[in-house]
Amino acid sequence: MAAAADVFIQRLPEVSARELHVLAVDDSHVDRKVIERLLKISSCKVTVVDSGTRALQYLGLDGGEKNSSIDFDSMKVNLIMTDYSMPGMTGFELLKKIKESSIFREIPVVVMSSENILTRIDSCLEEGAEEFLLKPVKLSDVKRVTDFIMRGEGMKGGKRSQKRRRSVDCIPSLTTELSPLSPSTLASKKSKL
């Protein structure tokens, strides 16, 4: 638990009204650094952790007593971005725990993976993920997600807007666009349908 306290101490500067605070979860040191850099370029405040368990500890969902001396308003997380494939607790399991929480269920969760497995993508979106991005995540992916959240389309007055759905019937229309689509853009567009 000392490690979780260290995370609180290191990552609690004040959040401005227009700055997103993103909790980035990935077991790969390189991927954590990449996503952290992309988010900072996009003017986000970033907290990085290396596992689903650490993310739950940071959010206070690890089953322990909540520490009343912690100011939860100052560490408000606006977005969670998690890798899918992690040892111990997968990103999908983390997503489920977050969506089961009465406190955090409205926070948009973006799942990332280097594996383009349609059933995995569908499962995450059905469980409540806002987006599913294919790695390597690009700056354009991060900007699209953060712009979406900043416009309030992911959250409406504190409530999540209608869940995104993937419709198999609509997927062929994605191929009619003029510019070529990257795998991460295609996964995102599928999730918007």
CNS distance restraints for C-alpha pairs under 8 A (distance, minus, plus):
assign (resid   1 and name CA) (resid   5 and name CA) 6.42 0.50 0.50
assign (resid   1 and name CA) (resid  57 and name CA) 7.91 0.50 0.50
assign (resid   2 and name CA) (resid   6 and name CA) 6.28 0.50 0.50
assign (resid   3 and name CA) (resid   7 and name CA) 6.46 0.50 0.50
assign (resid   4 and name CA) (resid   8 and name CA) 6.48 0.50 0.50
assign (resid   4 and name CA) (resid  54 and name CA) 7.08 0.50 0.50
assign (resid   4 and name CA) (resid  57 and name CA) 6.26 0.50 0.50
assign (resid   4 and name CA) (resid  58 and name CA) 6.11 0.50 0.50
assign (resid   5 and name CA) (resid   9 and name CA) 6.28 0.50 0.50
assign (resid   6 and name CA) (resid  10 and name CA) 6.13 0.50 0.50
assign (resid   7 and name CA) (resid  11 and name CA) 6.01 0.50 0.50
assign (resid   7 and name CA) (resid  47 and name CA) 7.98 0.50 0.50
assign (resid   7 and name CA) (resid  58 and name CA) 7.38 0.50 0.50
assign (resid   8 and name CA) (resid  12 and name CA) 6.03 0.50 0.50
assign (resid   8 and name CA) (resid  58 and name CA) 7.36 0.50 0.50
assign (resid   8 and name CA) (resid  75 and name CA) 7.99 0.50 0.50
assign (resid  11 and name CA) (resid  46 and name CA) 7.91 0.50 0.50
assign (resid  11 and name CA) (resid  47 and name CA) 6.27 0.50 0.50
assign (resid  11 and name CA) (resid  75 and name CA) 7.98 0.50 0.50
assign (resid  12 and name CA) (resid  74 and name CA) 6.62 0.50 0.50
assign (resid  12 and name CA) (resid  75 and name CA) 5.84 0.50 0.50
assign (resid  13 and name CA) (resid  74 and name CA) 7.52 0.50 0.50
assign (resid  14 and name CA) (resid  74 and name CA) 6.04 0.50 0.50
assign (resid  14 and name CA) (resid  75 and name CA) 7.89 0.50 0.50
assign (resid  15 and name CA) (resid  19 and name CA) 6.18 0.50 0.50
assign (resid  15 and name CA) (resid  20 and name CA) 7.56 0.50 0.50
assign (resid  15 and name CA) (resid  21 and name CA) 7.15 0.50 0.50
assign (resid  15 and name CA) (resid  45 and name CA) 7.67 0.50 0.50
assign (resid  15 and name CA) (resid  74 and name CA) 6.78 0.50 0.50
assign (resid  15 and name CA) (resid  75 and name CA) 7.75 0.50 0.50
assign (resid  15 and name CA) (resid  76 and name CA) 7.90 0.50 0.50
assign (resid  18 and name CA) (resid 150 and name CA) 7.45 0.50 0.50
assign (resid  19 and name CA) (resid  43 and name CA) 6.90 0.50 0.50
assign (resid  19 and name CA) (resid  44 and name CA) 5.82 0.50 0.50
assign (resid  19 and name CA) (resid  45 and name CA) 6.77 0.50 0.50
assign (resid  20 and name CA) (resid  43 and name CA) 7.73 0.50 0.50
assign (resid  20 and name CA) (resid  44 and name CA) 5.03 0.50 0.50
assign (resid  20 and name CA) (resid  45 and name CA) 6.01 0.50 0.50
assign (resid  20 and name CA) (resid  77 and name CA) 7.56 0.50 0.50
assign (resid  20 and name CA) (resid  78 and name CA) 5.79 0.50 0.50
assign (resid  20 and name CA) (resid  79 and name CA) 7.33 0.50 0.50
assign (resid  20 and name CA) (resid 146 and name CA) 7.63 0.50 0.50
assign (resid  20 and name CA) (resid 150 and name CA) 7.50 0.50 0.50
assign (resid  21 and name CA) (resid  44 and name CA) 5.91 0.50 0.50
assign (resid  21 and name CA) (resid  45 and name CA) 4.62 0.50 0.50
assign (resid  21 and name CA) (resid  46 and name CA) 5.78 0.50 0.50
assign (resid  21 and name CA) (resid  47 and name CA) 7.54 0.50 0.50
assign (resid  21 and name CA) (resid  75 and name CA) 7.99 0.50 0.50
assign (resid  21 and name CA) (resid  76 and name CA) 6.92 0.50 0.50
assign (resid  21 and name CA) (resid  77 and name CA) 5.02 0.50 0.50
assign (resid  21 and name CA) (resid  78 and name CA) 5.32 0.50 0.50
assign (resid  21 and name CA) (resid  79 and name CA) 6.58 0.50 0.50
assign (resid  22 and name CA) (resid  39 and name CA) 7.89 0.50 0.50
assign (resid  22 and name CA) (resid  44 and name CA) 6.75 0.50 0.50
assign (resid  22 and name CA) (resid  45 and name CA) 6.18 0.50 0.50
assign (resid  22 and name CA) (resid  46 and name CA) 4.97 0.50 0.50
assign (resid  22 and name CA) (resid  47 and name CA) 6.27 0.50 0.50
assign (resid  22 and name CA) (resid  77 and name CA) 5.86 0.50 0.50
assign (resid  22 and name CA) (resid  78 and name CA) 6.00 0.50 0.50
assign (resid  22 and name CA) (resid  79 and name CA) 4.80 0.50 0.50
assign (resid  22 and name CA) (resid  80 and name CA) 5.59 0.50 0.50
assign (resid  22 and name CA) (resid  81 and name CA) 7.11 0.50 0.50
assign (resid  23 and name CA) (resid  46 and name CA) 6.05 0.50 0.50
assign (resid  23 and name CA) (resid  47 and name CA) 4.91 0.50 0.50
assign (resid  23 and name CA) (resid  48 and name CA) 5.91 0.50 0.50
assign (resid  23 and name CA) (resid  49 and name CA) 7.59 0.50 0.50
assign (resid  23 and name CA) (resid  55 and name CA) 7.66 0.50 0.50
assign (resid  23 and name CA) (resid  77 and name CA) 6.54 0.50 0.50
assign (resid  23 and name CA) (resid  79 and name CA) 6.37 0.50 0.50
assign (resid  23 and name CA) (resid  80 and name CA) 4.75 0.50 0.50
assign (resid  23 and name CA) (resid  81 and name CA) 6.23 0.50 0.50
assign (resid  24 and name CA) (resid  32 and name CA) 7.18 0.50 0.50
assign (resid  24 and name CA) (resid  35 and name CA) 7.35 0.50 0.50
assign (resid  24 and name CA) (resid  36 and name CA) 7.24 0.50 0.50
assign (resid  24 and name CA) (resid  46 and name CA) 6.99 0.50 0.50
assign (resid  24 and name CA) (resid  47 and name CA) 6.12 0.50 0.50
assign (resid  24 and name CA) (resid  48 and name CA) 4.76 0.50 0.50
assign (resid  24 and name CA) (resid  49 and name CA) 6.39 0.50 0.50
assign (resid  24 and name CA) (resid  80 and name CA) 5.96 0.50 0.50
assign (resid  24 and name CA) (resid  81 and name CA) 4.82 0.50 0.50
assign (resid  24 and name CA) (resid  82 and name CA) 5.83 0.50 0.50
assign (resid  25 and name CA) (resid  32 and name CA) 7.20 0.50 0.50
assign (resid  25 and name CA) (resid  48 and name CA) 5.95 0.50 0.50
assign (resid  25 and name CA) (resid  49 and name CA) 5.12 0.50 0.50
assign (resid  25 and name CA) (resid  50 and name CA) 5.71 0.50 0.50
assign (resid  25 and name CA) (resid  51 and name CA) 5.99 0.50 0.50
assign (resid  25 and name CA) (resid  52 and name CA) 6.73 0.50 0.50
assign (resid  25 and name CA) (resid  55 and name CA) 6.78 0.50 0.50
assign (resid  25 and name CA) (resid  80 and name CA) 7.66 0.50 0.50
assign (resid  25 and name CA) (resid  81 and name CA) 6.15 0.50 0.50
assign (resid  25 and name CA) (resid  82 and name CA) 4.49 0.50 0.50
assign (resid  25 and name CA) (resid  83 and name CA) 6.17 0.50 0.50
assign (resid  26 and name CA) (resid  31 and name CA) 6.71 0.50 0.50
assign (resid  26 and name CA) (resid  32 and name CA) 5.65 0.50 0.50
assign (resid  26 and name CA) (resid  48 and name CA) 7.85 0.50 0.50
assign (resid  26 and name CA) (resid  49 and name CA) 6.71 0.50 0.50
assign (resid  26 and name CA) (resid  50 and name CA) 5.08 0.50 0.50
assign (resid  26 and name CA) (resid  51 and name CA) 6.06 0.50 0.50
assign (resid  26 and name CA) (resid  82 and name CA) 6.02 0.50 0.50
assign (resid  26 and name CA) (resid  83 and name CA) 5.12 0.50 0.50
assign (resid  26 and name CA) (resid  86 and name CA) 7.09 0.50 0.50
assign (resid  27 and name CA) (resid  31 and name CA) 7.92 0.50 0.50
assign (resid  27 and name CA) (resid  32 and name CA) 7.45 0.50 0.50
assign (resid  27 and name CA) (resid  49 and name CA) 7.88 0.50 0.50
assign (resid  27 and name CA) (resid  50 and name CA) 4.52 0.50 0.50
assign (resid  27 and name CA) (resid  51 and name CA) 5.61 0.50 0.50
assign (resid  27 and name CA) (resid  83 and name CA) 7.67 0.50 0.50
assign (resid  27 and name CA) (resid  86 and name CA) 5.89 0.50 0.50
assign (resid  27 and name CA) (resid  87 and name CA) 7.64 0.50 0.50
assign (resid  28 and name CA) (resid  32 and name CA) 6.10 0.50 0.50
assign (resid  28 and name CA) (resid  50 and name CA) 7.27 0.50 0.50
assign (resid  29 and name CA) (resid  33 and name CA) 6.27 0.50 0.50
assign (resid  29 and name CA) (resid  50 and name CA) 7.69 0.50 0.50
assign (resid  30 and name CA) (resid  34 and name CA) 6.24 0.50 0.50
assign (resid  31 and name CA) (resid  35 and name CA) 6.12 0.50 0.50
assign (resid  32 and name CA) (resid  36 and name CA) 5.92 0.50 0.50
assign (resid  32 and name CA) (resid  48 and name CA) 6.81 0.50 0.50
assign (resid  32 and name CA) (resid  50 and name CA) 7.77 0.50 0.50
assign (resid  33 and name CA) (resid  37 and name CA) 6.04 0.50 0.50
assign (resid  34 and name CA) (resid  38 and name CA) 6.20 0.50 0.50
assign (resid  35 and name CA) (resid  39 and name CA) 6.06 0.50 0.50
assign (resid  35 and name CA) (resid 137 and name CA) 7.35 0.50 0.50
assign (resid  36 and name CA) (resid  40 and name CA) 6.15 0.50 0.50
assign (resid  36 and name CA) (resid  46 and name CA) 6.35 0.50 0.50
assign (resid  36 and name CA) (resid  47 and name CA) 7.98 0.50 0.50
assign (resid  36 and name CA) (resid  48 and name CA) 7.14 0.50 0.50
assign (resid  37 and name CA) (resid  41 and name CA) 6.13 0.50 0.50
assign (resid  38 and name CA) (resid  42 and name CA) 6.34 0.50 0.50
assign (resid  38 and name CA) (resid 138 and name CA) 7.57 0.50 0.50
assign (resid  38 and name CA) (resid 139 and name CA) 5.69 0.50 0.50
assign (resid  38 and name CA) (resid 142 and name CA) 6.82 0.50 0.50
assign (resid  39 and name CA) (resid  43 and name CA) 6.52 0.50 0.50
assign (resid  39 and name CA) (resid  44 and name CA) 5.35 0.50 0.50
assign (resid  39 and name CA) (resid  45 and name CA) 7.50 0.50 0.50
assign (resid  39 and name CA) (resid  46 and name CA) 6.86 0.50 0.50
assign (resid  39 and name CA) (resid 142 and name CA) 6.66 0.50 0.50
assign (resid  40 and name CA) (resid  44 and name CA) 5.04 0.50 0.50
assign (resid  40 and name CA) (resid  45 and name CA) 6.53 0.50 0.50
assign (resid  40 and name CA) (resid  46 and name CA) 6.90 0.50 0.50
assign (resid  42 and name CA) (resid 139 and name CA) 7.96 0.50 0.50
assign (resid  42 and name CA) (resid 142 and name CA) 7.39 0.50 0.50
assign (resid  42 and name CA) (resid 143 and name CA) 6.28 0.50 0.50
assign (resid  42 and name CA) (resid 146 and name CA) 7.71 0.50 0.50
assign (resid  49 and name CA) (resid  54 and name CA) 6.04 0.50 0.50
assign (resid  49 and name CA) (resid  55 and name CA) 6.22 0.50 0.50
assign (resid  50 and name CA) (resid  54 and name CA) 6.69 0.50 0.50
assign (resid  50 and name CA) (resid  55 and name CA) 7.92 0.50 0.50
assign (resid  51 and name CA) (resid  55 and name CA) 6.35 0.50 0.50
assign (resid  51 and name CA) (resid  86 and name CA) 6.94 0.50 0.50
assign (resid  51 and name CA) (resid  87 and name CA) 7.75 0.50 0.50
assign (resid  51 and name CA) (resid  88 and name CA) 7.81 0.50 0.50
assign (resid  51 and name CA) (resid  89 and name CA) 7.17 0.50 0.50
assign (resid  52 and name CA) (resid  56 and name CA) 6.26 0.50 0.50
assign (resid  52 and name CA) (resid  86 and name CA) 7.78 0.50 0.50
assign (resid  52 and name CA) (resid  88 and name CA) 7.71 0.50 0.50
assign (resid  52 and name CA) (resid  89 and name CA) 5.43 0.50 0.50
assign (resid  52 and name CA) (resid  90 and name CA) 6.75 0.50 0.50
assign (resid  52 and name CA) (resid  91 and name CA) 6.69 0.50 0.50
assign (resid  52 and name CA) (resid  94 and name CA) 5.70 0.50 0.50
assign (resid  53 and name CA) (resid  57 and name CA) 6.25 0.50 0.50
assign (resid  53 and name CA) (resid  62 and name CA) 7.19 0.50 0.50
assign (resid  53 and name CA) (resid  88 and name CA) 7.90 0.50 0.50
assign (resid  53 and name CA) (resid  89 and name CA) 6.76 0.50 0.50
assign (resid  54 and name CA) (resid  58 and name CA) 6.09 0.50 0.50
assign (resid  55 and name CA) (resid  59 and name CA) 6.22 0.50 0.50
assign (resid  56 and name CA) (resid  60 and name CA) 5.93 0.50 0.50
assign (resid  56 and name CA) (resid  61 and name CA) 4.79 0.50 0.50
assign (resid  56 and name CA) (resid  62 and name CA) 5.14 0.50 0.50
assign (resid  56 and name CA) (resid  94 and name CA) 7.76 0.50 0.50
assign (resid  57 and name CA) (resid  61 and name CA) 5.88 0.50 0.50
assign (resid  57 and name CA) (resid  62 and name CA) 5.00 0.50 0.50
assign (resid  60 and name CA) (resid  64 and name CA) 7.35 0.50 0.50
assign (resid  60 and name CA) (resid  66 and name CA) 6.27 0.50 0.50
assign (resid  71 and name CA) (resid  75 and name CA) 7.01 0.50 0.50
assign (resid  72 and name CA) (resid  76 and name CA) 6.24 0.50 0.50
assign (resid  77 and name CA) (resid 107 and name CA) 7.53 0.50 0.50
assign (resid  78 and name CA) (resid 107 and name CA) 6.02 0.50 0.50
assign (resid  78 and name CA) (resid 108 and name CA) 7.18 0.50 0.50
assign (resid  79 and name CA) (resid 107 and name CA) 5.86 0.50 0.50
assign (resid  79 and name CA) (resid 108 and name CA) 5.22 0.50 0.50
assign (resid  79 and name CA) (resid 109 and name CA) 6.02 0.50 0.50
assign (resid  79 and name CA) (resid 110 and name CA) 7.70 0.50 0.50
assign (resid  79 and name CA) (resid 149 and name CA) 7.97 0.50 0.50
assign (resid  80 and name CA) (resid 107 and name CA) 7.22 0.50 0.50
assign (resid  80 and name CA) (resid 108 and name CA) 6.38 0.50 0.50
assign (resid  80 and name CA) (resid 109 and name CA) 4.72 0.50 0.50
assign (resid  80 and name CA) (resid 110 and name CA) 6.17 0.50 0.50
assign (resid  81 and name CA) (resid 109 and name CA) 5.79 0.50 0.50
assign (resid  81 and name CA) (resid 110 and name CA) 4.64 0.50 0.50
assign (resid  81 and name CA) (resid 111 and name CA) 5.86 0.50 0.50
assign (resid  81 and name CA) (resid 112 and name CA) 7.20 0.50 0.50
assign (resid  82 and name CA) (resid  91 and name CA) 5.67 0.50 0.50
assign (resid  82 and name CA) (resid 109 and name CA) 7.48 0.50 0.50
assign (resid  82 and name CA) (resid 110 and name CA) 6.29 0.50 0.50
assign (resid  82 and name CA) (resid 111 and name CA) 5.00 0.50 0.50
assign (resid  82 and name CA) (resid 112 and name CA) 5.98 0.50 0.50
assign (resid  83 and name CA) (resid  90 and name CA) 7.66 0.50 0.50
assign (resid  83 and name CA) (resid  91 and name CA) 5.46 0.50 0.50
assign (resid  83 and name CA) (resid 111 and name CA) 5.74 0.50 0.50
assign (resid  83 and name CA) (resid 112 and name CA) 4.69 0.50 0.50
assign (resid  83 and name CA) (resid 113 and name CA) 5.80 0.50 0.50
assign (resid  84 and name CA) (resid  90 and name CA) 5.57 0.50 0.50
assign (resid  84 and name CA) (resid  91 and name CA) 4.05 0.50 0.50
assign (resid  84 and name CA) (resid  92 and name CA) 6.03 0.50 0.50
assign (resid  84 and name CA) (resid 111 and name CA) 6.04 0.50 0.50
assign (resid  84 and name CA) (resid 112 and name CA) 5.80 0.50 0.50
assign (resid  84 and name CA) (resid 113 and name CA) 5.46 0.50 0.50
assign (resid  85 and name CA) (resid  90 and name CA) 5.41 0.50 0.50
assign (resid  85 and name CA) (resid  91 and name CA) 6.35 0.50 0.50
assign (resid  85 and name CA) (resid 113 and name CA) 6.96 0.50 0.50
assign (resid  86 and name CA) (resid  90 and name CA) 4.92 0.50 0.50
assign (resid  86 and name CA) (resid  91 and name CA) 6.77 0.50 0.50
assign (resid  89 and name CA) (resid  93 and name CA) 6.04 0.50 0.50
assign (resid  89 and name CA) (resid  94 and name CA) 6.71 0.50 0.50
assign (resid  90 and name CA) (resid  94 and name CA) 6.33 0.50 0.50
assign (resid  91 and name CA) (resid  95 and name CA) 6.01 0.50 0.50
assign (resid  91 and name CA) (resid 111 and name CA) 6.76 0.50 0.50
assign (resid  92 and name CA) (resid  96 and name CA) 6.27 0.50 0.50
assign (resid  92 and name CA) (resid 111 and name CA) 7.78 0.50 0.50
assign (resid  92 and name CA) (resid 124 and name CA) 6.34 0.50 0.50
assign (resid  93 and name CA) (resid  97 and name CA) 6.31 0.50 0.50
assign (resid  94 and name CA) (resid  98 and name CA) 6.20 0.50 0.50
assign (resid  95 and name CA) (resid  99 and name CA) 6.16 0.50 0.50
assign (resid  95 and name CA) (resid 109 and name CA) 6.94 0.50 0.50
assign (resid  95 and name CA) (resid 124 and name CA) 7.74 0.50 0.50
assign (resid  95 and name CA) (resid 127 and name CA) 7.46 0.50 0.50
assign (resid  95 and name CA) (resid 128 and name CA) 7.66 0.50 0.50
assign (resid  95 and name CA) (resid 129 and name CA) 7.14 0.50 0.50
assign (resid  96 and name CA) (resid 100 and name CA) 6.10 0.50 0.50
assign (resid  96 and name CA) (resid 127 and name CA) 6.68 0.50 0.50
assign (resid  97 and name CA) (resid 101 and name CA) 6.45 0.50 0.50
assign (resid  98 and name CA) (resid 104 and name CA) 5.81 0.50 0.50
assign (resid  98 and name CA) (resid 105 and name CA) 5.52 0.50 0.50
assign (resid  99 and name CA) (resid 104 and name CA) 6.78 0.50 0.50
assign (resid  99 and name CA) (resid 105 and name CA) 4.13 0.50 0.50
assign (resid  99 and name CA) (resid 106 and name CA) 7.43 0.50 0.50
assign (resid  99 and name CA) (resid 127 and name CA) 7.76 0.50 0.50
assign (resid  99 and name CA) (resid 128 and name CA) 7.05 0.50 0.50
assign (resid 100 and name CA) (resid 105 and name CA) 6.33 0.50 0.50
assign (resid 101 and name CA) (resid 105 and name CA) 5.37 0.50 0.50
assign (resid 106 and name CA) (resid 155 and name CA) 7.41 0.50 0.50
assign (resid 106 and name CA) (resid 158 and name CA) 7.36 0.50 0.50
assign (resid 106 and name CA) (resid 159 and name CA) 6.25 0.50 0.50
assign (resid 106 and name CA) (resid 160 and name CA) 5.67 0.50 0.50
assign (resid 107 and name CA) (resid 155 and name CA) 7.87 0.50 0.50
assign (resid 107 and name CA) (resid 160 and name CA) 7.88 0.50 0.50
assign (resid 108 and name CA) (resid 129 and name CA) 6.77 0.50 0.50
assign (resid 108 and name CA) (resid 130 and name CA) 5.59 0.50 0.50
assign (resid 108 and name CA) (resid 154 and name CA) 6.56 0.50 0.50
assign (resid 108 and name CA) (resid 155 and name CA) 7.86 0.50 0.50
assign (resid 108 and name CA) (resid 160 and name CA) 7.98 0.50 0.50
assign (resid 109 and name CA) (resid 128 and name CA) 7.63 0.50 0.50
assign (resid 109 and name CA) (resid 129 and name CA) 5.04 0.50 0.50
assign (resid 109 and name CA) (resid 130 and name CA) 5.49 0.50 0.50
assign (resid 109 and name CA) (resid 131 and name CA) 7.13 0.50 0.50
assign (resid 110 and name CA) (resid 129 and name CA) 5.69 0.50 0.50
assign (resid 110 and name CA) (resid 130 and name CA) 5.53 0.50 0.50
assign (resid 110 and name CA) (resid 131 and name CA) 4.80 0.50 0.50
assign (resid 110 and name CA) (resid 132 and name CA) 5.78 0.50 0.50
assign (resid 110 and name CA) (resid 133 and name CA) 7.25 0.50 0.50
assign (resid 111 and name CA) (resid 124 and name CA) 7.40 0.50 0.50
assign (resid 111 and name CA) (resid 129 and name CA) 6.73 0.50 0.50
assign (resid 111 and name CA) (resid 131 and name CA) 6.38 0.50 0.50
assign (resid 111 and name CA) (resid 132 and name CA) 4.83 0.50 0.50
assign (resid 111 and name CA) (resid 133 and name CA) 6.25 0.50 0.50
assign (resid 112 and name CA) (resid 132 and name CA) 5.68 0.50 0.50
assign (resid 112 and name CA) (resid 133 and name CA) 4.67 0.50 0.50
assign (resid 112 and name CA) (resid 134 and name CA) 5.66 0.50 0.50
assign (resid 112 and name CA) (resid 135 and name CA) 6.42 0.50 0.50
assign (resid 112 and name CA) (resid 137 and name CA) 7.82 0.50 0.50
assign (resid 113 and name CA) (resid 132 and name CA) 7.75 0.50 0.50
assign (resid 113 and name CA) (resid 133 and name CA) 6.52 0.50 0.50
assign (resid 113 and name CA) (resid 134 and name CA) 5.11 0.50 0.50
assign (resid 113 and name CA) (resid 135 and name CA) 5.48 0.50 0.50
assign (resid 114 and name CA) (resid 134 and name CA) 5.39 0.50 0.50
assign (resid 114 and name CA) (resid 135 and name CA) 4.53 0.50 0.50
assign (resid 114 and name CA) (resid 136 and name CA) 6.81 0.50 0.50
assign (resid 115 and name CA) (resid 134 and name CA) 7.02 0.50 0.50
assign (resid 115 and name CA) (resid 135 and name CA) 7.86 0.50 0.50
assign (resid 116 and name CA) (resid 121 and name CA) 7.64 0.50 0.50
assign (resid 116 and name CA) (resid 134 and name CA) 6.79 0.50 0.50
assign (resid 117 and name CA) (resid 121 and name CA) 6.31 0.50 0.50
assign (resid 118 and name CA) (resid 122 and name CA) 6.07 0.50 0.50
assign (resid 119 and name CA) (resid 123 and name CA) 6.02 0.50 0.50
assign (resid 120 and name CA) (resid 124 and name CA) 6.27 0.50 0.50
assign (resid 121 and name CA) (resid 125 and name CA) 6.27 0.50 0.50
assign (resid 121 and name CA) (resid 132 and name CA) 6.35 0.50 0.50
assign (resid 121 and name CA) (resid 187 and name CA) 7.93 0.50 0.50
assign (resid 122 and name CA) (resid 126 and name CA) 5.96 0.50 0.50
assign (resid 122 and name CA) (resid 166 and name CA) 7.37 0.50 0.50
assign (resid 123 and name CA) (resid 127 and name CA) 6.08 0.50 0.50
assign (resid 124 and name CA) (resid 128 and name CA) 6.46 0.50 0.50
assign (resid 124 and name CA) (resid 129 and name CA) 5.49 0.50 0.50
assign (resid 124 and name CA) (resid 132 and name CA) 7.45 0.50 0.50
assign (resid 125 and name CA) (resid 129 and name CA) 4.69 0.50 0.50
assign (resid 125 and name CA) (resid 130 and name CA) 6.73 0.50 0.50
assign (resid 125 and name CA) (resid 131 and name CA) 6.97 0.50 0.50
assign (resid 125 and name CA) (resid 132 and name CA) 7.32 0.50 0.50
assign (resid 125 and name CA) (resid 164 and name CA) 7.41 0.50 0.50
assign (resid 125 and name CA) (resid 165 and name CA) 7.13 0.50 0.50
assign (resid 125 and name CA) (resid 166 and name CA) 7.79 0.50 0.50
assign (resid 125 and name CA) (resid 191 and name CA) 6.95 0.50 0.50
assign (resid 126 and name CA) (resid 165 and name CA) 7.50 0.50 0.50
assign (resid 128 and name CA) (resid 163 and name CA) 7.08 0.50 0.50
assign (resid 130 and name CA) (resid 154 and name CA) 7.55 0.50 0.50
assign (resid 130 and name CA) (resid 163 and name CA) 7.75 0.50 0.50
assign (resid 130 and name CA) (resid 164 and name CA) 6.98 0.50 0.50
assign (resid 130 and name CA) (resid 191 and name CA) 7.73 0.50 0.50
assign (resid 131 and name CA) (resid 145 and name CA) 7.94 0.50 0.50
assign (resid 131 and name CA) (resid 187 and name CA) 7.96 0.50 0.50
assign (resid 131 and name CA) (resid 188 and name CA) 5.93 0.50 0.50
assign (resid 131 and name CA) (resid 191 and name CA) 6.18 0.50 0.50
assign (resid 132 and name CA) (resid 184 and name CA) 7.75 0.50 0.50
assign (resid 132 and name CA) (resid 187 and name CA) 6.22 0.50 0.50
assign (resid 132 and name CA) (resid 188 and name CA) 6.12 0.50 0.50
assign (resid 132 and name CA) (resid 191 and name CA) 7.21 0.50 0.50
assign (resid 133 and name CA) (resid 137 and name CA) 6.80 0.50 0.50
assign (resid 133 and name CA) (resid 141 and name CA) 7.57 0.50 0.50
assign (resid 133 and name CA) (resid 184 and name CA) 4.96 0.50 0.50
assign (resid 133 and name CA) (resid 185 and name CA) 7.53 0.50 0.50
assign (resid 133 and name CA) (resid 187 and name CA) 6.28 0.50 0.50
assign (resid 133 and name CA) (resid 188 and name CA) 6.39 0.50 0.50
assign (resid 134 and name CA) (resid 183 and name CA) 6.31 0.50 0.50
assign (resid 134 and name CA) (resid 184 and name CA) 4.39 0.50 0.50
assign (resid 134 and name CA) (resid 187 and name CA) 7.10 0.50 0.50
assign (resid 135 and name CA) (resid 184 and name CA) 6.99 0.50 0.50
assign (resid 137 and name CA) (resid 141 and name CA) 6.33 0.50 0.50
assign (resid 137 and name CA) (resid 142 and name CA) 7.40 0.50 0.50
assign (resid 137 and name CA) (resid 184 and name CA) 7.26 0.50 0.50
assign (resid 138 and name CA) (resid 142 and name CA) 6.57 0.50 0.50
assign (resid 139 and name CA) (resid 143 and name CA) 6.05 0.50 0.50
assign (resid 140 and name CA) (resid 144 and name CA) 6.04 0.50 0.50
assign (resid 141 and name CA) (resid 145 and name CA) 6.32 0.50 0.50
assign (resid 141 and name CA) (resid 184 and name CA) 7.38 0.50 0.50
assign (resid 141 and name CA) (resid 185 and name CA) 7.19 0.50 0.50
assign (resid 142 and name CA) (resid 146 and name CA) 6.03 0.50 0.50
assign (resid 143 and name CA) (resid 147 and name CA) 5.78 0.50 0.50
assign (resid 144 and name CA) (resid 148 and name CA) 6.08 0.50 0.50
assign (resid 145 and name CA) (resid 149 and name CA) 6.32 0.50 0.50
assign (resid 146 and name CA) (resid 150 and name CA) 5.99 0.50 0.50
assign (resid 147 and name CA) (resid 151 and name CA) 6.03 0.50 0.50
assign (resid 148 and name CA) (resid 152 and name CA) 6.66 0.50 0.50
assign (resid 148 and name CA) (resid 153 and name CA) 5.73 0.50 0.50
assign (resid 148 and name CA) (resid 154 and name CA) 6.53 0.50 0.50
assign (resid 149 and name CA) (resid 153 and name CA) 5.84 0.50 0.50
assign (resid 149 and name CA) (resid 154 and name CA) 5.13 0.50 0.50
assign (resid 149 and name CA) (resid 155 and name CA) 6.96 0.50 0.50
assign (resid 152 and name CA) (resid 156 and name CA) 5.91 0.50 0.50
assign (resid 153 and name CA) (resid 161 and name CA) 6.61 0.50 0.50
assign (resid 154 and name CA) (resid 160 and name CA) 5.75 0.50 0.50
assign (resid 154 and name CA) (resid 161 and name CA) 5.86 0.50 0.50
assign (resid 155 and name CA) (resid 159 and name CA) 5.31 0.50 0.50
assign (resid 155 and name CA) (resid 160 and name CA) 4.38 0.50 0.50
assign (resid 155 and name CA) (resid 161 and name CA) 5.80 0.50 0.50
assign (resid 156 and name CA) (resid 160 and name CA) 5.63 0.50 0.50
assign (resid 156 and name CA) (resid 161 and name CA) 5.77 0.50 0.50
assign (resid 164 and name CA) (resid 191 and name CA) 6.10 0.50 0.50
assign (resid 164 and name CA) (resid 192 and name CA) 5.46 0.50 0.50
assign (resid 164 and name CA) (resid 193 and name CA) 6.55 0.50 0.50
assign (resid 165 and name CA) (resid 190 and name CA) 7.93 0.50 0.50
assign (resid 165 and name CA) (resid 191 and name CA) 5.82 0.50 0.50
assign (resid 165 and name CA) (resid 192 and name CA) 6.27 0.50 0.50
assign (resid 165 and name CA) (resid 193 and name CA) 5.33 0.50 0.50
assign (resid 166 and name CA) (resid 190 and name CA) 5.41 0.50 0.50
assign (resid 166 and name CA) (resid 191 and name CA) 5.03 0.50 0.50
assign (resid 166 and name CA) (resid 192 and name CA) 6.64 0.50 0.50
assign (resid 166 and name CA) (resid 193 and name CA) 4.87 0.50 0.50
assign (resid 167 and name CA) (resid 171 and name CA) 6.67 0.50 0.50
assign (resid 167 and name CA) (resid 190 and name CA) 7.37 0.50 0.50
assign (resid 167 and name CA) (resid 193 and name CA) 5.78 0.50 0.50
assign (resid 170 and name CA) (resid 174 and name CA) 7.52 0.50 0.50
assign (resid 170 and name CA) (resid 193 and name CA) 6.96 0.50 0.50
assign (resid 171 and name CA) (resid 175 and name CA) 7.69 0.50 0.50
assign (resid 171 and name CA) (resid 190 and name CA) 6.60 0.50 0.50
assign (resid 171 and name CA) (resid 193 and name CA) 7.95 0.50 0.50
assign (resid 172 and name CA) (resid 176 and name CA) 7.56 0.50 0.50
assign (resid 173 and name CA) (resid 177 and name CA) 7.82 0.50 0.50
assign (resid 174 and name CA) (resid 186 and name CA) 7.75 0.50 0.50
assign (resid 174 and name CA) (resid 189 and name CA) 7.50 0.50 0.50
assign (resid 181 and name CA) (resid 185 and name CA) 5.91 0.50 0.50
assign (resid 181 and name CA) (resid 186 and name CA) 5.96 0.50 0.50
assign (resid 182 and name CA) (resid 186 and name CA) 6.15 0.50 0.50
assign (resid 183 and name CA) (resid 187 and name CA) 6.19 0.50 0.50
assign (resid 184 and name CA) (resid 188 and name CA) 6.18 0.50 0.50
assign (resid 185 and name CA) (resid 189 and name CA) 6.09 0.50 0.50
assign (resid 186 and name CA) (resid 190 and name CA) 6.09 0.50 0.50
assign (resid 187 and name CA) (resid 191 and name CA) 6.26 0.50 0.50
assign (resid 188 and name CA) (resid 192 and name CA) 6.40 0.50 0.50
assign (resid 189 and name CA) (resid 193 and name CA) 6.66 0.50 0.50
